[in-house]
Every structure is written in structure tokens, then in C-alpha cells.
Amino acid sequence: MFQSAVEDINQIFRLRYSGRAYDPTREVSSHDLTAVFEAARWSPSGGNMQPWRFVYARREDTKNYDRLFELLSSGNKEWAQNAPVLILSGSLTVRLNSQGEKQHNPLAFHDLGLANMSISLEAAHRGLMAHMIGGFDKESAREFMPEDIEPAVMMALGYPGDHSILSEFNQGRETAPRTRKPLEEIISTL
């Protein structure tokens, strides 16, 4: 039913890459950092709640950068150490009903995913990489988030760098061909 691939999609989807080799000599400008967060701000959300929240630190702010960096699992620390910006994202998991009572927000993480994808695409548009990181201490990350904000993923943000700075294992991951499941495997009709 579907062609194997459609070549005329917007190329930003193919440019977006969750790389691990960051250029440790290039900082992200304030303008570009603001732009990626602005892209997140314009993401769609259920009821326009915009439940996402972001906490970030730049590498030059050593104290705060180290606080976020220490949340990462050891495997992620190896490559994320060269990213000039670390971002912790979370979502407001409750909303107020018409009586002013807190209730579960079932779309919280869906909406955050849209905002994180917006960051990723805007980063790619600007020649940056945004790599989502699930391997971190979510319990300890709560101290960086306001009440009712559930930490979800961290991101490393920066410019692509030389793969040779990575371990042999991660060099292999960086140079492996990018693959996607065929459409037939992810789509069905009723």
C-alpha cells in the first residue's frame, strides 16, 4: 500500500540527528538558545495548557552545569560531557478542574514530547544537535523542578563534533547507518 519512502518530506526531519559527538570548543549563542526554547513555546498542547517546563545550564556556569551533569547515568556522561548546554525537561502532570481541584493531566507527556521535538527540529535548523536522554536520576531531578512538574527527559545541546573524541563503542553508534522501520510496520488500516 505504501511506497518504501517518500523523498519529498521536509528535510529538517532527516537533518535532525541525536548525535553524541559534540564540539567542546563551540558554545551555543544566547540567540540560538532562546530560539530553541521559543520553538518549544509555540508547540501545540491539549487545552493550550503548555505544561512543559525546562531547566538548563551552560557549561561555562560550572556549578549548575555540574549539578545537571551529575544526574546523568555513567554511560551518558561519557559523551554528554562535551555538550555546551544541558536541559532538563518536565511536565505539569496535574490540571485544575472547574471546581479548582487538582486532577491528572493525561496529555502532559504527549505535550512535552511535542515541545521537545520542536526544540530538536529548531536545533537542527540552526546546525545544532539536541539529543534526548532518558538515562538519568529522575528522583534527584525533582529538586530542580517546581511542584507537580514530573521530570521526563534531559537533552544535550550543541554543535556536532569529531567522532574520535568518543569511546570506540560510541564511535560505532555514531557512524552506524540511520535506520527507520518501514511504514508497513507502523501503520495499519481498519
Secondary structure, 3 states (H helix, E strand, C coil): CCCCCCCCCCCHHHHCCCCCCECCCCCCCHHHHHHHHHHHHCCCCHHHCCCEEEEEEECCCHHHHHHHHCCECHHHHHHHCCCCEEEEEEEECEEECCCCCEEECCCHHHHHHHHHHHHHHHHHHCCCEEEEECCECHHHHHHHCCCCEEEEEEEEEECECCHHHCCHHHHHHHHCCCCCCCHHHHCCCC
